[in-house]
């Protein structure tokens, strides 16, 4: 995999066009600021309910949950504003969150700017916070574009984005593993597990592994199979969103 270590207008354009596989920026968000929010993250995660898997905790109804049923889609739209307020006002205590900071930077780098996605004029959730306690992991998977809420946006590419608020001690899991790109989501669907994602054992060794540090930013093509190794000690906490790419003359759209 080809990756860059700086986020700028050039590397963003390369990632959007698929000539670059990932952008990994060390220290995007100051580690002391990450550590300051962790007690509030843990408290909010313990109150949250994530329906797709018990392997990690997630604050807010996600776009993946919204795709599961019309009822989940309604809940996604109805709770987006409250979840955003919780993240900004309670967890980050009125300070700029790393995803808000990222959106401001993307707005300056992309020719048509960047904005929060909307559906029929309603705000979509621009970011979630996820926590993997000891034992948590994520099966290898892709993040699919074939979701009704996204249909009107005409996305060409979906960029997975994480800022790491906490990471396990080095060598204790939480690494992101990457395998091949999937151009045909139907083939992926045919190989899916009954819960979610793919069987790691059937994929062989990953093509690239990334072990981010606290405060790092990682952006990658979400059509590439990726998974999170099981956390053996400590916790892994990310502020996460997707950056939807359309044509260069249309704004990037952020959603989660």
C-alpha positions, 0 to 999 in steps of 0.5 A, a space after each residue: 500500500 502506498 501512503 503519505 505522512 502529510 495531509 495537504 491539498 496534493 495528498 488529499 487529491 491523490 487519496 480521493 482519486 485512488 492513486 494513494 491508499 492512505 494518509 497517516 499523520 502523526 500527532 494530528 491532535 495533541 495527546 494531552 487533549 486526547 487524554 483529557 477527554 478520555 474519562 468523559 468518553 468512557 462514561 458516555 460509551 458505557 451508556 451507549 448501545 451499538 446494535 451491529 456488534 458487541 466487539 466495541 462500543 459506539 456513541 451515536 447511531 451509525 450509518 451502518 446501523 441506519 442501513 439495517 432497517 427503516 426504523 434504524 434510519 429514522 433513529 439515525 436522522 432523529 438523533 444526529 443533532 443530539 449526538 453531535 451536541 453530546 460529543 461537542 459539548 459534553 465530551 470535548 467540553 465546547 472545544 474544537 473536536 479533532 473531526 471538527 478541526 479536520 473538516 475545517 482543514 478539508 474545507 480549505 484544501 478541497 477546491 469546492 470545500 467540505 461540509 456535513 452531509 444532509 439527507 432531505 435537508 436533515 443533518 447527518 451525523 458527522 462523527 462518532 466515537 468508538 471504544 474497544 476495551 480489552 478483548 475488543 476487535 473488528 472483523 475484516 470488512 469494507 464500508 459499503 457505498 450501497 446505502 439508501 441514505 447515501 444514494 443521492 450524494 453520488 459518491 465516487 469514493 468513501 474515505 474512512 477516517 480515524 483520529 486516535 484518542 487512546 491506543 493500547 500499549 505498543 504491541 498489545 493489539 489495536 493495529 489496523 490491518 489492510 488487505 485488497 480493494 473490492 470493486 464489486 460489493 456483491 462479491 463481498 456480500 457473498 463472502 460475509 460472515 453471519 454477524 459482520 465482515 469476513 473471516 480473517 483466517 481466509 484472507 491470509 496475511 495483511 498487505 499492510 498494518 498500521 499501529 497508530 499512536 495517540 493523536 494520530 490521524 489515519 485516512 484510507 479508502 474504505 473499499 479496501 478490506 480492513 480490520 482491527 486486531 484484538 486489544 490485549 491490554 488497555 483500550 483503543 478509542 477513535 473519533 471516526 467519520 467518513 469523507 465522501 468524495 464526489 466530483 472535484 467541483 462538489 464539496 466533500 461530505 462528512 458523515 458517520 
